[in-house]
Amino acid sequence: MTTRSWLIGAFCALGLAAAASAQTTMKINVSAAQNSHHGVGIDVFAKEVEQRTNGRYKFQTFYNGALGGERESIEAVQLGTQEMTFCTSGAIPNFVPETKIVDVPFLFRDKAHARAVFDGPIGEELAKKFEAKGFKALAWADNGVRHITNSKRDVKTPDDLKGLKLRTMENPVHIAAYKSLGIMPTPMPWPEVFTALQQGTVDGQENPLSVILSQKLDQVQKHLTLTGHVYSPMVFLMNKGLYDKLSAADKQAFLDAAKVAAKANRAKVDEDDAKGVAELRARGMTVIDNIDRNQFAAALAPANAQFEKEFGKAAMDRIRAVK
C-alpha cells in the first residue's frame, strides 16, 4: 500500500467514525402492544425522525410497559433519564395539573369534536403548560373514546355500575367521577391490569376499543358497554432541556415527525373503532351498544358540579363550544 493510499484509507476511517459519533440514539416507549395505536404512533415517529434528520437521530422503541408504567415513564422524561414517551392523559395531571379538565366525562361530543379542540388554540395552550414542568409536548394524538368492560354483568344503566371494582388510570378526575357512579375505582399502572383482571383482583376496566382489542381483554372480560364516557388524548412528550439543545432544523424535524405519527395513530384508532365491536363479539364478548348516554351523563351531575367549581364553568363551556 502506498503512503497516499494509506492516508486516503485513514481519512475515510476517520470520516466514518465521525459520522458514527454524530448519530444519537434515543428511547421512546408506550404502555400498550406494538400492534396497537400506541405502537403505530411511536413506530411512525421513529421512522420519520430518522428520515428527516438523515439518520443523525434514531429511536429505540419499547412496548407493553417494558420501561415501566406511564407515570414512571413521564417522570423519567421529566428527570431526563429517558428522552421521550408517548402516553395517555391518565397520569399527566400529576405533573401538569392544568390538563385535568380534558378528562371530564362527556365533555366532548365525539372524536371529531375532541380533535378540533386539541388541534386548535386550546390544544396549543395546554401544550405550552408542559414547558414549565420540564417537558416539550410535540403533538397531541388519540387514545380514543373510553368504554367499560367487566366480568360480572351487563351494564345497561348507571345503577348496573354500582359496586363494580374497576381499574382506573391514576387520574383524579376519573376517580372522582367513577366514585359518584357507585363504582369502586382502583388506580393501577397498565402493565399490571391484565393479571389483575385474570385473577379477579378487579372486576373490570375502561378503555377505548383499540386497547381492548390489542390487549386481548376479551380473554378476561365478558361484558362490554359502549358508554363512550371519556375521550382520552395521547401526547408525544420530550425532555425540554434535550429539545432546547436541538438545532432549529432538528426541532422542526421532531415536531413534523410527531404530527405525521399523530395522524397515523388516529387512523389506527378509527380503523379499530370501525371494526372493533364486530370483532369483539366474534371473540365472545357481550356488547351493549344501545345505552342512553344522557342517563349516564345525568348520573354524573354531582361530579360535574364539582368539576365546574374546580376548573371553571367558562373553561368547560369554551371546550364544549368548539365546532
Buried (B, 14 or more C-beta within 10 A) or exposed (E): EEEEEEEEEEEEEEEEEEEEEEEBEBBBBBBBBBBBBBBBBBBBBBBBBBEBBEEBBBBEBBBBBEBBBBBBBBBBBBEEEBBBBBBBBBBBBBBBEBBBBBBBBBBBBEBEBBBBBBBEEBBEEBBEBBBEBBBBBBBBBBBBBBBBBBBBBBBEBBEBBEEBBBBBBBBBBBBBBBBBBBBBBBBBBBBBBBEBBEEEBBBBBBBBBBBBBBBEBBEBBBBBBBBBBBBBBBBBBBBBEBBEEBEEEBBEBBBBBBBBBBEBBBBBBBEBBEEBBEBBBEEEBEBBEEBEEEEBBEBBEEBBEBBBEBBEEEBBEBBBEBE
